[in-house]
Amino acid sequence: MQEEKLKKCRDAGGMMETRTGACRFCGQAMVEEMPMEWAQEDINEYVTEMCNCDSAAYYQRKKKQKERAHERVVFLFGEGNQLEVTPERAESLLHEIVELVGDEEIQSATVEIGNGVKVKIGYTMKERIKITRTKAEKSAYEE
């Protein structure tokens, strides 16, 4: 989130200046020392993340949900996972599905990656993003 970026810049001794931004939902303005290299869009995003209006609070919650879901995709399917490596393009698709589900553009999607691995990413009744990884194992014998 922008707050973390601001803290890193301050800790690194980055060039700061007084900047003004506005919440994208209610228009509430905020003046604060922010990095000189931030574009107005970055400043407005920071102010939106700090705003207490209902729409900004909803936006903040949805954004955190998506960030956690992306972290979970990396944990389950990224290069460092304990199971098996997922092709990079397939992992990118899973991240795109997280965005679509998080933005409530789709309810859920199921992807069969191969080797019996299926992934379901969906929005639950409790308004959370759920990622389910299943691996089917079959045994068949003929004589």
Residue, then its C-alpha position, 0 to 999 in steps of 0.5 A: m500500500q502507499e503508506e508502506k511506500l511513503k515510510k520506505c521513502r522517508d526511512a531512505g532519506g528520499m526527497m520530500e515536499t508538501r503535497t496535496g491529494a484528495c480522496r477519490f470517493c469523497g474529495q476530502a483533501m489532505v496536505e502532507e510531506m510526500p515523495m517528490e517523485w510521486a505522481q498526483e495519482d499516487i498522492n490521491e491513492y495515498v489519501t484515499e487509503m487514509c480517508n475514513c469515508d464509507s466508500a474509501a473504507y470499502y475500497q481499502r478492505k477490498k484492496k487488502q483482500k486482493e493483496r492477501a489473495h495475490e500473496r496466497v497465489v504466490f505461496l501456493f503456486g509460485e516458484g518457492n512453493q513446497l508442492e510443484v512449480t506452476p508455469e509462469r503464464a498460468e500463475s499470471l492467469l490466477h492473479e488476473i482471476v484474483e483481480l476479477v473476483g476481488d472487483e466482483e466482476i466474476q463470482s468464481a473461476t476454476v482452472e485445471i493446471g495439469n497433473g491433476v491440479k485444479v484451482k478454484i478462486g471465488y468470492t464466498m458468502k462471507e465476502r472473502i476471496k477463497i483459493t482452493r487447490t486440489k490435486a486428484e489422484k487416480s489409479a486404474y488397473e486393467e487385466 
